[in-house]
């Protein structure tokens, strides 16, 4: 039986506050879009007309609605799981199976994960085969979608199972200082995954090959040579077999580092624009943004694991949700739920750090390319091709956006380009 007490009251207030904040920001952004959505920002006047802007606004609204619906549904499912008594019942069933603490924990998390994932599938299907289809982005068949789902679940089961097994084993056998060993082990595992992702995991879903355009390849080699990077780190990904969205990203560590360009990007952008996008990604590389992000994650992980160790044997945590005894794997689930609530309200800080890194990468691209125009053109094309929201509410962007809003970003680049030209020889 659930026991209402200050702990549960606090958690419920945080749940309500999180959901209320999400709904408020969603409505704020959509209302702003309705008011400002028919105004083309000055920097986009040469590439976007009113009809295109209407399509962008409609896509933004439809995508936001399905995302918000999925978010609230998943939160409702979690609240039901916490308050319905399902957790004690499930733990009791697993106990009757005769599983130990480690195997029991794996079964506990696996069952909850499978159930919640199945319940969320309709939203994924609707987003892919209705919203993305409606706006001409989806190129996936249902068979490919199902294949991706199966491979994703298998990877999650293997990798997530290994991580969970390791943590539970440390909790059971390493004593109170398990959190230190868990922090070290998880940090090493994360580094291993960063190294393996571009070499083993990503190729399970997409094909990666060197850029084919010899002239572009030579220009890329020259560009990367300016900063001491090897050209073999640039790959084309066959993104078009799933979607018409365009993008590029930086991934990997050590010898697995690489810059990935979507084939849709290569097909729709001029060579100078591709080089500018590449220079931006090189900026992330040279500025060590991934390493800096990893260090921040490790600091937060250390604090989180220490807090988890302090609360894991707290009887009130278990009594609140209907348990008669301390069960470590249940404790990890409950503590993780609490941390996710706290983590949501740290989103603005995470977004601000990411936006700073993006500005630094833009600055690096400008320095490397000498002029702002190629990256400005590339950003405009990316915005047009991806139907990106050109008029986000400032508060919504402050809270969620990992990149500066596009109009602001382009205006900043153009100003920096003009200032650079004025101060030149």
ABEGO torsion letter per residue (X at the ends): XBBBBAAAAAAAAAAAAAAAAAAAAAAAAAAAAAAAAABBBAAAAAABBAAAAAAAAAAAAAAAAAAAAAAAAAAAAAAAAAAAGAAAAAAAAAAAAGBBAAAAAAAAAAAAAAAAAAAAAAAAAAAAAAAAAAAGABABBAAAAAAAAAAAAAAAAAAAAAAAAAAAAAAAAAEAAAAAAAAAAAAAAAAAAAAAAAAAAAAAABBBBBBABAAAAAAAAAAAAAAGBBAAABBBBBAAAABABBBBBBBEBEAABBBBBBAAAAAABBAAAAAAAAAAAAAAAAAGAAAAAAAAAAAAAAAAAAAAAAAAABAAAAAAAGBABBBAAAAAAAAAAAAAAAAAAAAAAAAAAAAAAAAAAAAAAAAAAGBAAAAAAAAAAAAAAAGBBABBBAAAAAAABABBBAAAAAAAAAAAAAAAAAABX
